[in-house]
Amino acid sequence: MFQEIYSPVQKLEIDPFNNLFVKRDDLIDPYVSGNKWRKLKYILKKASLENKNHLVTFGGAYSNHLVATAAASARFGLNSTAFVRGEEVRNEMLLLCSLFGMKLIFVDRESYKNKPLLFKEHFGDDTNTYFIDEGGASKEAVTGCAEIISELNETYDHIFVAAGTGTTAAGLLSAIQTRNLPSKLHVIPVLKGGDFIKDEMAKYVKLSDHLILHTDYHFGGYAKTNSELIHFIKSFTAKTGLLTDPVYTAKMFYAINDLQQKKSINSTDKILAIHTGGLLGILGMRDKF
Ligand SMILES: *Cc1c(COP(=O)(O)O)cnc(C)c1O
């Protein structure tokens, strides 16, 4: 049930990138993609140890986490329910959730804020249900994400990751520190005001000067883009064959490119970008391109 899944590291031969390697977590699975598998792995283990048969979680209408939870639940024979933020909508992400058997409950933005209350109101008496926070944020998720580092066979000067909640980044930082690696961890928050990521990470790991936070690559905020980012995605994809999404990984690759251009990163330094997946969402974004 919980067989180990590794992802390959690939060198990207692309001008102007020098010495850029990509950890292809996007290849782990099309639906339980990238860091969402890393985050769910030990959550699923814990739920199974506690004999839970029903996962209940939370997300927006385009959440990669919801699709991942729905697909993983179906594969492991569990039921799943999601509280979806906002008024009822239909889109390709929620279609996938439904196909995987996930029950969707749409809740207004105000009620959505109190997740433990929603859980209690709907499932308080049901001992078979397991609460998973939005995006899978938890210490089990941090443990799972730390394994990205333990799979590496080489040492990198810089490791880059995009951040929403910072849980994935916390796992990476904790592994870098316990393994005494020389690598700097560059975190690119995809939301405005990304300094909060430090506080989120500090819930799980002691911060150190291994961590470098770049708060200027949010492009206006969560899921916001501009013509420069879209242009970057098009040219990067055409040159590398590597898909990125405008919400997360494109902002990270853009940042790497920008920091190299500005010489903030030495052109001979070895860089690893974590491709955290999340590519399904671009199917619904044709208007952006
Ligand atoms: C969810 C997600 C992230 C953010 O992960 P956090 O642990 O919340 O910081 C990054 N990249 C992709 C593709 C995601 O789907």
The ligand as an SDF file (V2000), in Angstrom:
LIG
                    3D

 15 15  0  0  0  0  0  0  0  0999 V2000
    0.4550   23.0350   -2.9640 C   0  0  0  0  0  0  0  0  0  0  0  0
    1.5920   23.3240   -3.8550 C   0  0  0  0  0  0  0  0  0  0  0  0
    2.7290   24.0190   -3.4150 C   0  0  0  0  0  0  0  0  0  0  0  0
    2.8330   24.6420   -2.0380 C   0  0  0  0  0  0  0  0  0  0  0  0
    3.1830   23.7510   -1.0400 O   0  0  0  0  0  0  0  0  0  0  0  0
    3.2010   24.2360    0.4840 P   0  0  0  0  0  0  0  0  0  0  0  0
    3.6460   23.0500    1.2400 O   0  0  0  0  0  0  0  0  0  0  0  0
    1.7740   24.6030    0.8250 O   0  0  0  0  0  0  0  0  0  0  0  0
    4.0740   25.4070    0.6120 O   0  0  0  0  0  0  0  0  0  0  0  0
    3.7860   24.1870   -4.3040 C   0  0  0  0  0  0  0  0  0  0  0  0
    3.7080   23.7180   -5.5720 N   0  0  0  0  0  0  0  0  0  0  0  0
    2.6270   23.0650   -6.0240 C   0  0  0  0  0  0  0  0  0  0  0  0
    2.6020   22.6190   -7.4220 C   0  0  0  0  0  0  0  0  0  0  0  0
    1.5270   22.8390   -5.1930 C   0  0  0  0  0  0  0  0  0  0  0  0
    0.4470   22.2040   -5.6750 O   0  0  0  0  0  0  0  0  0  0  0  0
  1  2  1  0
  2  3  1  0
  2 14  2  0
  3  4  1  0
  3 10  2  0
  4  5  1  0
  5  6  1  0
  6  7  2  0
  6  8  1  0
  6  9  1  0
 10 11  1  0
 11 12  2  0
 12 13  1  0
 12 14  1  0
 14 15  1  0
M  END
$$$$
